[in-house]
Amino acid sequence: MNMEIIKRNPLIIGIAIILSMYVIGDMVTGVSLLLPSFLLAGIVVGFMINDDIKTGAINGVILGLISGILINVILIAMMYLQGYGNYIVSILLFNVIYLVIEIVIAAFGGVLGCLIQAETLEDVEETDSP
């Protein structure tokens, strides 16, 4: 039995989902899919780890933290390059609040993914029994 709490492969897949949805959504089409992408990636990570709710929440928090930092660095760089360098303190404060929201949404998605996985496993066990 694998007792590792932090699952690397689901986290990498979740980060790739968030970054790809950010690039496609915000940069190409102009529609912000950032917060729904954190929820979707959290659900995917929670579903893939196939463990309890605590592990899903921990992996969701780590996913939200890593992806949130990456996305917020990109956002700060874009705003700085667009000429908002004088407002960098306000931008940083706004992005810290945004980072906390992203972490909470990803953790909720991780828990939700674990609950979906548990429900799916219960359905499979019920249909397999005579």
Secondary structure, 3 states (H helix, E strand, C coil): CCCCCCCHHHHHHHHHHHHHHHHHHHHHHCCCCHHHHHHHHHHHHHHHHCCCHHHHHHHHHHHHHHHHHHHHHHHHHHHHHCCCHHHHHHHHHHHHHHHHHHHHHHHHHHHHHHHHHHHHHHHHHHHHCC
